[in-house]
Amino acid sequence: MPSPAPIPVQTPTPPAPVPPVQTADDFPPPYARLVITVEGRHMPAVLNASTTVFDASESTGEGLSYRIEFGDGRDIFERKAEHVPSLFGTLVARLTVTDRFGRVSVDQAPYEVFRLVPGRQVSEYWVGFDPQRLTCGCLLFFYSQNGRTLTGALGTGWYPQSVGLVAGFIAGDRELHLQLRDGSTLDGEIALSDYMGAVNNYRDSLRLTVHGGPWDGKFLEFFASSPY
């Protein structure tokens, strides 16, 4: 009789190697980096008007979570956010990043917020010049700002209401539209320097063109009488 075929011996498959447990020591600590821009540049924002971008994309770390504090009492738990500042002056934004191991890194960045309405000094105003004649044309006073809406007065000499009361609004990030009592308007832009470190100084101006009334077509550039 033929010999029985040998029974193959099954070799057990060795278990897969267990990967080593990763700990915080296996990764560099988190690094927080906050970049603030207005219109893609490092320049002041306009109070209650400018959409300011807060970007933590340059931060590094494992499984990061984010918290951005805007400096005006509001915050958000996102990597990148847009925000319209509700306070003026030099604000300080704060970014906190936490990695999956619980390690924390913090970055702070100052930014400037500009306003049209003066502070405590009633003598603060905007002086309008006719660039072609290099003469002082008028004075522009702002009394209040509610969101994007403004009230004030335009005058010549030292009489703030000699031309008329002003009502207006800020459109977009820095477009300015003012209307006088006689129906004529002043339209243009809030021109801010591309700088950090000072708000409402002599380099800032309001560039406005008059439409209607006796000054129709006149271009005036207004400069702050003093830093607000």
C-alpha positions as CSV (number, residue, x, y, z in Angstrom):
1,M,0.0,0.0,0.0
2,P,1.2,3.5,-0.8
3,S,2.4,5.6,2.2
4,P,0.0,8.3,3.3
5,A,0.8,11.8,2.1
6,P,2.5,13.9,4.8
7,I,0.3,16.4,6.6
8,P,1.6,19.9,6.0
9,V,2.6,21.7,9.2
10,Q,1.1,25.2,9.3
11,T,3.5,27.7,10.7
12,P,1.6,30.3,12.8
13,T,1.7,33.9,11.5
14,P,3.7,36.0,13.9
15,P,1.7,38.9,15.3
16,A,2.2,42.3,13.7
17,P,4.6,44.5,15.6
18,V,3.0,46.9,18.0
19,P,4.0,50.4,17.1
20,P,5.6,52.3,19.9
21,V,3.4,54.7,21.8
22,Q,3.9,58.2,20.7
23,T,4.5,60.7,23.4
24,A,5.0,64.5,23.5
25,D,8.8,63.9,23.5
26,D,8.5,62.5,19.9
27,F,7.3,65.8,18.5
28,P,8.5,69.4,18.7
29,P,6.4,71.7,21.0
30,P,3.7,73.8,19.4
31,Y,4.5,77.2,18.0
32,A,1.9,80.0,17.8
33,R,2.1,82.6,15.1
34,L,-0.6,85.2,14.5
35,V,-0.7,87.5,11.5
36,I,-3.2,90.5,11.3
37,T,-4.0,92.2,8.0
38,V,-6.5,94.8,6.7
39,E,-7.1,94.8,3.0
40,G,-4.1,92.4,2.7
41,R,-1.7,94.9,4.3
42,H,-0.4,95.7,7.8
43,M,-2.4,98.9,8.3
44,P,-4.9,100.4,10.7
45,A,-8.5,99.3,10.7
46,V,-11.4,101.7,10.8
47,L,-13.6,101.4,13.9
48,N,-16.8,99.5,13.3
49,A,-16.0,99.3,9.5
50,S,-12.9,97.5,8.5
51,T,-12.9,93.7,8.1
52,T,-9.7,92.6,9.8
53,V,-8.2,89.2,9.2
54,F,-6.6,87.2,12.0
55,D,-4.6,84.3,10.6
56,A,-2.9,81.6,12.7
57,S,-2.1,79.4,9.6
58,E,1.7,79.8,10.2
59,S,1.4,78.0,13.6
60,T,2.9,74.6,13.8
61,G,2.3,71.5,16.0
62,E,0.5,68.2,16.3
63,G,-3.3,68.3,16.2
64,L,-3.6,71.9,17.1
65,S,-6.7,73.6,18.5
66,Y,-6.9,77.4,18.3
67,R,-8.3,80.4,20.2
68,I,-8.1,83.9,18.9
69,E,-8.9,86.8,21.2
70,F,-9.4,90.0,19.1
71,G,-8.5,92.5,21.9
72,D,-12.0,94.1,22.1
73,G,-13.6,91.5,24.4
74,R,-14.5,89.0,21.7
75,D,-12.9,85.7,20.7
76,I,-13.3,82.7,18.4
77,F,-12.0,79.1,18.3
78,E,-10.9,79.0,14.7
79,R,-7.6,78.9,12.8
80,K,-8.5,82.0,10.7
81,A,-11.2,84.6,11.3
82,E,-12.5,87.9,10.0
83,H,-13.6,90.5,12.6
84,V,-14.7,94.1,12.6
85,P,-13.1,95.8,15.7
86,S,-15.5,97.5,18.1
87,L,-12.9,99.4,20.1
88,F,-10.4,102.0,19.0
89,G,-6.8,102.7,19.7
90,T,-3.9,100.1,20.0
91,L,-5.5,96.7,20.6
92,V,-3.6,93.5,21.3
93,A,-4.8,90.3,19.8
94,R,-3.9,87.0,21.4
95,L,-3.5,83.6,19.9
96,T,-3.5,80.4,22.0
97,V,-2.7,77.1,20.3
98,T,-2.9,73.7,22.1
99,D,-1.5,70.5,20.6
100,R,-2.9,67.0,21.2
101,F,-0.6,66.4,24.1
102,G,-2.0,69.5,25.9
103,R,1.1,71.7,25.4
104,V,0.3,75.4,24.8
105,S,2.0,78.2,22.9
106,V,0.8,81.8,22.9
107,D,1.5,84.7,20.5
108,Q,0.3,88.3,20.8
109,A,0.1,90.9,18.0
110,P,-0.8,94.6,18.4
111,Y,-2.9,96.4,15.8
112,E,-4.3,99.9,15.4
113,V,-8.0,100.9,15.1
114,F,-8.8,104.4,13.8
115,R,-11.9,106.5,14.5
116,L,-13.3,109.6,13.1
117,V,-15.1,110.9,16.2
118,P,-12.7,112.7,18.6
119,G,-12.1,111.8,22.2
120,R,-12.5,114.1,25.2
121,Q,-11.2,117.3,23.6
122,V,-13.9,119.2,21.9
123,S,-11.3,121.2,20.0
124,E,-10.4,118.2,17.8
125,Y,-11.6,118.5,14.3
126,W,-10.6,117.9,10.6
127,V,-9.2,120.8,8.6
128,G,-10.1,120.8,4.9
129,F,-7.6,122.1,2.3
130,D,-7.9,122.8,-1.4
131,P,-4.7,121.2,-2.7
132,Q,-4.8,123.3,-5.9
133,R,-4.9,126.6,-4.0
134,L,-3.1,125.4,-0.9
135,T,-5.7,127.2,1.2
136,C,-7.8,126.1,4.2
137,G,-11.3,125.6,2.9
138,C,-13.4,124.5,5.9
139,L,-13.6,122.6,9.1
140,L,-15.3,119.2,9.6
141,F,-16.5,118.1,13.0
142,F,-17.8,114.6,13.9
143,Y,-20.0,114.4,16.9
144,S,-21.0,110.7,17.0
145,Q,-20.6,107.4,15.4
146,N,-23.2,104.6,15.8
147,G,-21.9,101.6,14.0
148,R,-21.2,102.9,10.5
149,T,-23.4,105.9,10.8
150,L,-21.9,109.4,11.5
151,T,-23.3,112.8,12.5
152,G,-21.4,116.1,12.5
153,A,-21.1,119.5,11.0
154,L,-19.2,121.3,8.3
155,G,-18.2,125.0,8.6
156,T,-15.9,127.7,7.6
157,G,-13.7,129.7,10.0
158,W,-14.5,128.8,13.6
159,Y,-18.2,128.3,13.0
160,P,-18.8,124.5,12.8
161,Q,-22.4,124.8,11.5
162,S,-22.0,127.7,9.2
163,V,-22.3,125.4,6.2
164,G,-24.6,122.9,7.7
165,L,-25.1,119.7,9.7
166,V,-23.6,116.5,8.3
167,A,-25.1,113.0,8.3
168,G,-23.2,110.2,6.7
169,F,-21.9,106.6,6.8
170,I,-18.8,104.5,6.2
171,A,-19.2,102.0,3.4
172,G,-16.9,99.0,2.9
173,D,-13.7,99.2,4.7
174,R,-13.0,102.9,4.3
175,E,-15.3,104.7,1.9
176,L,-16.9,107.8,3.4
177,H,-20.2,109.4,2.3
178,L,-21.5,112.6,3.9
179,Q,-24.6,114.6,3.1
180,L,-25.2,118.2,4.0
181,R,-28.5,119.8,4.8
182,D,-28.8,121.4,1.4
183,G,-28.6,118.0,-0.3
184,S,-25.0,118.2,-1.5
185,T,-22.7,115.4,-0.7
186,L,-19.0,114.8,0.1
187,D,-17.8,111.4,-1.1
188,G,-14.4,109.8,-1.0
189,E,-12.1,107.7,1.2
190,I,-10.5,107.5,4.6
191,A,-6.8,107.4,3.6
192,L,-4.7,105.8,6.2
193,S,-0.9,105.3,6.2
194,D,0.4,101.8,5.9
195,Y,2.1,101.9,9.3
196,M,1.8,100.6,12.8
197,G,2.3,102.4,16.0
198,A,0.1,105.5,15.8
199,V,-3.5,106.3,15.2
200,N,-5.1,109.5,13.9
201,N,-1.9,111.4,13.2
202,Y,-1.0,114.0,10.7
203,R,-0.4,111.4,7.9
204,D,-4.1,110.3,7.9
205,S,-6.6,112.2,5.9
206,L,-10.1,112.3,4.4
207,R,-10.1,112.7,0.7
208,L,-13.5,114.0,-0.4
209,T,-15.1,115.5,-3.5
210,V,-18.1,117.7,-3.2
211,H,-21.2,116.9,-5.4
212,G,-23.9,119.6,-5.7
213,G,-24.2,123.0,-4.1
214,P,-21.9,126.0,-4.5
215,W,-18.7,123.8,-4.1
216,D,-19.7,121.3,-6.7
217,G,-16.7,119.4,-8.1
218,K,-14.3,120.8,-5.5
219,F,-11.8,118.3,-4.0
220,L,-10.9,118.8,-0.4
221,E,-8.4,116.8,1.7
222,F,-9.1,116.9,5.5
223,F,-6.4,116.4,8.1
224,A,-6.9,115.8,11.8
225,S,-6.1,118.9,13.8
226,S,-4.4,116.8,16.5
227,P,-3.9,113.1,17.2
228,Y,-7.2,111.8,18.6
